[in-house]
């Protein structure tokens, strides 16, 4: 995966930053995070509006937003 950060009081949350153009990374994310095709399609759609999805059955929270660039403020 591109970048993985574990956080939270019990270290039971994971922040994953991926580059959607890398099919191997996307497939690895799908398999490891157990994302269904619907949740994965939200994350990969560049025209998707920022929003939150929650899958209670799997206990997955997906936060979708597009970051095209970072700007360093000084």
Residue pairs with C-beta under 8 A, 6 or more apart in sequence:
1 16
1 18
1 25
1 28
1 29
1 32
2 16
2 17
2 18
2 19
2 22
2 25
3 15
3 16
3 17
3 18
4 14
4 15
4 16
4 17
5 14
5 15
5 16
5 17
6 13
6 14
6 15
7 13
7 14
7 15
14 33
16 29
16 33
18 25
18 26
18 29
18 43
19 25
20 26
20 43
20 44
20 46
26 40
26 44
29 35
29 40
30 40
33 60
34 58
34 60
35 43
35 60
35 62
36 55
36 58
39 53
39 55
39 60
39 62
42 48
42 51
42 53
42 62
42 64
43 62
43 64
46 66
48 64
48 66
49 64
50 64
50 65
50 66
51 64
52 61
52 62
52 63
52 64
53 61
53 62
53 64
54 60
54 61
54 62
55 61
55 62
